[in-house]
Amino acid sequence: MKQIFVSEATGFQKPMKEYFDYCFRRIGNIDKARTMIIGDSLTSDMKGGNNAGITTCWYNPEEKPNHLDIVIDYEIRQLKDLYLIL
């Protein structure tokens, strides 16, 4: 990883679009079509990815149901499953 963004340091919280805009500006040259958030939280990571217009991958080892109106592009049970997606 080249950069890590902690929400408390950015002034914005996930799932706010502004959090992702902040990160994208610092990374530079973001191609949203080739960008994916991988996370374990539906309400911050996956909802944030939806708000930012990027692909989402839900790390869900406990196979929790998604009862929310949140779009999940990929769902994995083990981190090694990322190799099948990336």
C-alpha positions in Angstrom: 0.0 0.0 0.0 1.3 3.4 -0.9 -1.2 5.5 1.1 -3.5 4.9 3.9 -6.4 7.2 4.7 -7.8 7.3 8.2 -11.2 9.0 8.2 -10.5 11.0 11.4 -7.5 12.6 9.7 -9.4 13.5 6.6 -12.2 15.4 8.3 -14.8 13.2 6.6 -16.3 9.9 7.6 -17.3 7.0 5.4 -19.8 6.6 3.7 -19.6 10.3 2.9 -18.7 11.0 -0.8 -16.4 13.7 0.5 -14.2 11.1 2.2 -13.6 9.4 -1.1 -13.2 12.6 -3.0 -10.5 13.5 -0.5 -8.7 10.2 -1.0 -9.0 10.4 -4.8 -7.5 13.9 -4.9 -4.5 12.7 -2.9 -3.9 9.6 -5.0 -4.4 11.5 -8.3 -5.4 10.1 -11.7 -8.2 7.8 -10.4 -10.0 5.8 -12.9 -13.2 5.0 -11.1 -14.0 2.2 -13.5 -10.9 0.4 -12.3 -11.3 1.3 -8.6 -12.8 -1.0 -6.0 -13.3 -0.7 -2.2 -12.9 -3.9 -0.3 -14.3 -3.8 3.2 -16.3 -5.5 5.9 -18.9 -2.9 6.7 -22.1 -2.5 4.7 -22.9 0.9 6.1 -19.6 2.6 5.8 -17.4 0.7 3.2 -20.1 -0.6 0.8 -22.4 2.4 1.1 -19.4 4.6 0.7 -18.4 2.8 -2.5 -21.9 3.3 -3.8 -21.8 7.0 -3.0 -18.4 7.4 -4.6 -19.4 5.5 -7.8 -16.9 2.7 -7.5 -17.0 -1.1 -7.5 -17.6 -2.7 -4.1 -16.3 -6.0 -2.6 -17.8 -7.0 0.7 -15.6 -9.1 2.9 -18.3 -11.2 4.6 -16.7 -14.3 6.3 -19.8 -14.8 8.5 -22.2 -14.8 5.6 -24.3 -12.0 7.1 -27.4 -11.1 5.0 -27.6 -7.8 3.2 -31.0 -6.4 4.2 -30.1 -2.9 3.2 -30.5 -1.1 -0.1 -26.8 -1.3 -0.8 -25.4 -2.6 -4.0 -22.7 -5.2 -3.6 -20.7 -6.0 -6.8 -18.6 -8.8 -5.3 -18.9 -10.7 -2.0 -16.1 -12.9 -0.6 -15.8 -15.1 2.4 -12.0 -15.3 2.5 -9.4 -12.7 1.5 -7.7 -15.2 -0.8 -10.9 -15.0 -2.9 -9.8 -11.6 -4.1 -7.4 -13.3 -6.5 -10.4 -14.6 -8.4 -11.7 -11.0 -8.8 -8.6 -8.9 -9.4 
